[in-house]
Amino acid sequence: MPSATNPTTTVSLMIEIPEALHVSIQDYLNTHELWSQERVMQAALSLFLMQNGAPQPHVNRLYLDSLFGCAV
């Protein structure tokens, strides 16, 4: 597992999601060319953590980077 002090380390996730959610993500990506599946997932996961008690600065930074298209 990556160190919490090194937010530049990445891991690959394989998850199952409902088909309706997948279709919605694909529709969004088809109309927003600057976004990628990875960027959407990073924004969603970091926002969830921020809203549910993970007030770590690196989580906040990852969320802001994903929203504004910064290199992550």
Residue pairs with C-beta under 8 A, 6 or more apart in sequence:
1 11
2 9
2 10
2 11
3 9
4 56
4 58
7 58
7 61
7 62
13 41
25 37
25 40
28 35
28 40
29 35
29 36
29 37
29 40
34 69
39 66
39 69
39 72
42 62
42 63
42 66
42 72
43 63
43 66
43 67
46 59
46 60
46 62
46 63
46 66
47 63
49 56
49 59
50 59
50 60
50 63
62 72
64 70
65 71
65 72
66 72
